[in-house]
Amino acid sequence: MKPFSNCDSLKNPSIFKISAFILISLSFFYLGKHWSDGYPQLIFFTETRYSPPSVSMSPNHDNPFNVSSLIEQNLTRAAPEKALSSAPAPTASPILSSFPPHPPPLPSPPPPPSNSLHRFGIVNENGTMADEFEVGNLDLEFTENWENEIENGTDTSGPIKITIKKFAFCPQNMGEYIPCLDNVAAIKKLKSTEKGEKFERHCPDVGEGLNCLVPAPKGYRTPIPWPRSRDEVWFRNVPHTRLVEDKGGQNWISRDKDKFRFPGGGTQFIHGATEYLDHISKIVPDVAFGSHTRVVLDIGCGVASFGAYLLSRNVVTMSIAPKDVHENQIQFALERGVPAMVAAFSTRRLLYPSQAFDLIHCSRCRINWTRDDGVLLLEVDRMLRAGGYFAWAAQPVYKHEEALERQWEEMINLTTRLCWEFVKKDGYIAIWKKPMNNSCYLSRDSGVKPPLCDVDDDPDKVWYVDLKPCITRLPENGFGRNVTTWPARLHSPPDRLQSIQYDAYISRNELFRAESKYWNEIIESYVRVLHWKKIRLRNVMDMRAGFGGFAAALIDNKLDSWVMNVVPLSGPNTLPVIYDRGLLGVLHDWCEPFDTYPRTYDLLHAAGLFSSEMKRCNMSTIMLEMERILRPGGHVYIRDTIAVMDELQAIGKAMGWHVTLRHTSEGPHASYRILVGEKRPRKRKLQDVLS
């Protein structure tokens, strides 16, 4: 083989191509170096197939170049004095325009899916996310001279929505306002008031209800805790002396400087409620307070000393009185920490179920029981449990004046026609017993009045239902009569559980026990984690009570409180079951205000209420009613779906509550949350402080 010569090597096409490529590369490098003078730090983006974009420096980094003449000729405005960024300059130089524009910045990570759940919290010193945090800031400038601040919003699916950012305070003269009982305009339009119609519910029309915050009286103080509150309350919290003036000599109430004191007496038991209760137990041993007799109704209760002293005997009493000339009897009762609500015997049924009370008591309640063929006593009969007792302490019982003796004879005649057994008259009091079944009613002569009610009459239908001049039939199966003694009845599924209109796919007894277990576990966690035994917890309302499991759990956990179990009108009427358990309650429609004074409850509990009522009621209507009846320093626990929580939080903040949102025990991905609201005491106007 003959070796290549120099000339032969040049004839090789590969060598020629390589040489040409090198020459062209050097030429482009020289041109690039020349024209990029003055911009020695160029940024290039390179990308490989398998790795994300990376950043590298130009090879001419830190090399000096002089392009001052070019700058003078071409730069139209001074460059900003800042670090080089990847954003394009506001005005491009012709020199820079010859280069490709900088690539756009790297895209941001995609947003999370709209249906994902977020968990919010704070990181503690150990780096752990904690969910015990506050939503929003407490407005320390919350004062009484607010006006409603309104924010308009649009919704493509409907009309304009109006959101209240801050609610104004009502006038000071509305400090004891009860919307459905203080509707003066509606009361003036009544055709007659001779039967007490003015003491019944007359609610404002839709859109004309409460839209402001009811103020506390000047000098309002945190209520005295139970059990001291049974005997004394702050004068400034219920600043009325009419009862002291009218009833001071009957041992009801007295004023001692800055307090009202309650000696425990009444019109017919001026020597004290304890002696009076002992007297009843002596003349009728079968009353058996605390075992056979557990639930009592006290009509015309005064300041509720009768019910207050029964509490120590394991008896709960619904103390009722109308809002009449004896100012604020029910407000005094609730301030003491005793179960009570405003109600009157007039033309409609009271809001309690049939066979609710083991004993009904009337001590000088100023009710004419025999008027209109005894229609008012027939209402007592409807609510009295089979075999229950009616106790009447009044002047016709013990006085021998002609008019009073005639009233006594009328009472004996009426109760006989009602088949009540006259048990005994002793001293100031007379006691009757209701029959156990319908046999006496059916054996009466034909034409005897009052007649039995129709078979299809529902004695538990009470919402705006007129009184009926007939005797409520007792169930032939004995439901309502066969309740066990206290405390066993608290956890025994009652017979009437089977008769309520309630859709259930499993045994109702199983549902009853499951609800009790469910609330017991929750209350145990509230006591353990949220320290419920350290907060004021006396007057409690469960706004959607079901079978009363929440109230039963408070008793099981030895929380010294009583519960007003409210059964909403929009759901199944479980109220008979609640009374058969030995608890108190009332039927109510939350689209209307509740019949109680402002500042009467320490805790309001609502489980699933808003998600069930949101199509019927404005949520702010219910929240403002909660604000009205909640005491300063009181708490609200709302357990409901995530869908309603944003609006509830906004309303709570607009009312000045301190609001927090918590997860349920199911964890952060559950569909429920717990909203905790605290009604903080509020600052007063400067002129009020100086007055």
Salt bridges, closest charged atoms under 4 A:
ASP62 OD2 - HIS61 NE2 3.07
ASP131 OD2 - ARG119 NH2 3.74
GLU134 OE1 - HIS658 NE2 3.25
ASP139 OD2 - LYS166 NZ 2.83
ASP155 OD2 - LYS161 NZ 3.14
GLU176 OE2 - HIS240 NE2 2.61
ASP182 OD2 - LYS323 NZ 2.65
ASP231 OD1 - ARG230 NE 3.13
GLU232 OE2 - ARG228 NH2 3.11
GLU232 OE2 - LYS259 NZ 3.16
GLU232 OE1 - ARG261 NH1 2.43
ASP246 OD2 - ARG242 NE 2.74
ASP246 OD2 - HIS326 NE2 3.72
ASP256 OD2 - ARG261 NE 2.92
ASP258 OD2 - ARG221 NH1 3.78
ASP278 OD1 - ARG313 NH2 2.83
ASP298 OD1 - HIS361 ND1 2.85
ASP324 OD2 - ARG366 NH2 3.37
GLU327 OE1 - HIS240 ND1 3.36
GLU335 OE1 - ARG631 NH2 3.85
ASP358 OD1 - ARG385 NE 2.92
ASP358 OD2 - ARG489 NH1 3.24
ASP372 OD2 - LYS195 NZ 3.43
ASP372 OD2 - ARG371 NH1 2.29
GLU379 OE2 - ARG382 NH2 2.82
GLU405 OE2 - HIS400 ND1 3.55
ASP426 OD1 - HIS279 NE2 3.13
ASP457 OD2 - ARG349 NH2 3.25
ASP457 OD1 - LYS468 NZ 2.43
ASP542 OD1 - HIS605 ND1 3.12
ASP556 OD2 - HIS491 NE2 2.95
ASP560 OD1 - ARG538 NH1 3.28
ASP580 OD1 - ARG385 NH1 2.83
ASP580 OD1 - ARG496 NH2 2.82
ASP589 OD2 - ARG616 NH2 3.15
GLU592 OE1 - ARG201 NH2 2.72
ASP595 OD1 - ARG201 NH1 2.78
ASP602 OD1 - ARG536 NE 2.70
ASP602 OD1 - ARG631 NH1 2.96
GLU613 OE1 - ARG616 NH1 2.64
GLU625 OE2 - ARG628 NH2 2.76
GLU627 OE2 - LYS679 NZ 3.37
GLU627 OE2 - ARG682 NH1 2.96
GLU678 OE1 - ARG680 NE 3.28
ASP688 OD1 - LYS218 NZ 3.98
